[in-house]
Amino acid sequence: MVPENVALALGLSRVDAWLRKRIEPVLPGIGYTDFIILAELASVVGGRLRPVDLANRLLLTPSGVTRAILPLAKIGLVERSAHERDARASYVAITRSGRDRVNQAMDDVERVVTETFASSISRTDRIALLGLFERLGY
């Protein structure tokens, strides 16, 4: 028998994989990690964060974020800029093109998640799940 907390961890991992498998095919020329990076940048005031802060918010490694933003910068969806006062620091910011791309993806992701969960999770359960994520700090 699998312990309760292990079952919880495995279940969350499977749900993540299940959603990625359904969401990634509908994303407009970007991958799932690209989508979450663009969505996070679009959600913050000013649309920019230091790469380390972006990594912390997404629970990714700073080097992973750096690797992920390079191709996004090459295709003009994000841009890097120097910190105004600290030459060692930099920002990554979503561009207008990046906002357009993530906004385009949002409708498709909303549709896929609705279709995926509509028959198995009620709206009340989805709201409760969002509340749980908030209590956990996610």
C-alpha positions in Angstrom: 0.0 0.0 0.0 1.3 3.5 -0.9 1.4 5.9 2.0 -1.1 8.8 1.7 1.4 11.5 1.2 3.3 9.5 -1.5 0.0 8.9 -3.2 -0.7 12.6 -3.1 2.7 13.4 -4.6 2.3 10.8 -7.3 -1.3 12.0 -8.1 -0.2 15.6 -8.4 2.6 14.6 -10.7 0.2 12.6 -12.9 -2.3 15.5 -13.1 0.6 17.8 -14.1 1.7 15.4 -16.9 -2.0 14.9 -17.9 -2.5 18.6 -18.3 0.8 19.3 -20.1 -0.1 16.5 -22.6 -3.4 18.2 -23.3 -2.3 21.8 -23.2 1.0 21.7 -25.2 -0.6 20.8 -28.6 -2.8 23.9 -28.5 -0.1 26.4 -27.6 0.6 28.8 -30.5 4.2 28.0 -31.4 5.5 27.8 -27.8 6.1 25.1 -25.3 4.4 24.6 -21.9 7.4 26.1 -20.0 7.4 29.0 -22.4 3.7 29.5 -21.7 4.1 29.5 -17.9 7.0 32.0 -18.2 5.1 34.3 -20.4 1.9 34.0 -18.3 3.9 34.8 -15.1 5.5 37.9 -16.7 2.2 39.1 -18.0 0.7 38.8 -14.6 3.1 41.1 -12.8 3.0 44.9 -12.8 5.3 46.3 -15.4 5.7 42.8 -17.0 9.2 42.3 -15.8 11.1 40.4 -13.2 14.7 39.5 -12.3 15.4 36.0 -13.7 16.0 34.7 -10.1 12.7 36.1 -9.0 10.9 34.5 -12.0 12.6 31.2 -11.1 11.5 31.4 -7.5 7.9 32.2 -8.5 7.8 29.3 -10.9 9.7 26.9 -8.7 12.4 26.5 -11.4 16.1 26.8 -11.1 17.7 30.2 -12.1 19.8 28.4 -14.8 16.7 26.7 -16.1 14.9 30.1 -16.5 18.0 31.5 -18.2 18.0 28.7 -20.7 14.3 29.0 -21.3 14.3 32.7 -21.9 17.1 32.6 -24.5 14.9 31.2 -27.3 12.0 33.4 -26.2 14.2 36.5 -26.5 15.4 35.3 -30.0 11.9 35.3 -31.3 11.0 38.6 -29.6 8.6 37.4 -26.9 10.7 38.6 -24.1 13.6 41.0 -23.8 16.5 41.3 -21.3 17.5 44.6 -19.8 20.1 45.8 -17.4 19.2 46.9 -13.9 19.1 50.7 -13.5 21.5 50.8 -10.5 23.2 47.4 -10.3 25.3 46.4 -13.3 25.4 42.7 -12.1 21.6 42.4 -12.2 19.2 42.2 -15.1 15.5 41.9 -15.9 13.5 39.8 -18.2 10.4 41.5 -19.6 7.5 40.4 -21.7 7.2 42.2 -25.0 4.0 43.3 -26.8 4.5 40.3 -29.1 4.9 38.1 -26.0 1.7 39.5 -24.5 -0.2 38.8 -27.8 1.1 35.3 -27.9 0.2 34.5 -24.2 -3.2 36.1 -24.6 -3.8 34.0 -27.7 -2.9 30.9 -25.8 -5.1 31.7 -22.8 -8.3 31.1 -24.6 -7.1 27.7 -25.9 -5.7 26.7 -22.5 -9.0 27.7 -20.8 -11.0 25.6 -23.3 -8.7 22.6 -22.9 -8.8 22.7 -19.1 -12.5 23.2 -19.1 -13.0 20.2 -21.4 -10.5 18.1 -19.3 -12.1 18.8 -16.0 -15.8 19.6 -16.8 -17.0 16.0 -16.4 -14.9 15.2 -13.3 -14.5 18.4 -11.2 -17.3 20.8 -10.3 -16.8 24.5 -10.3 -17.1 24.4 -6.5 -14.3 21.8 -6.4 -12.1 23.9 -8.8 -12.5 27.0 -6.6 -11.7 24.9 -3.5 -8.6 23.6 -5.3 -7.5 27.2 -6.1 -8.0 28.1 -2.5 -5.7 25.2 -1.5 -3.0 26.3 -3.9 -3.2 29.8 -2.4 -2.9 28.5 1.1 0.2 26.5 0.0 1.7 29.7 -1.5 1.2 28.7 -5.1 
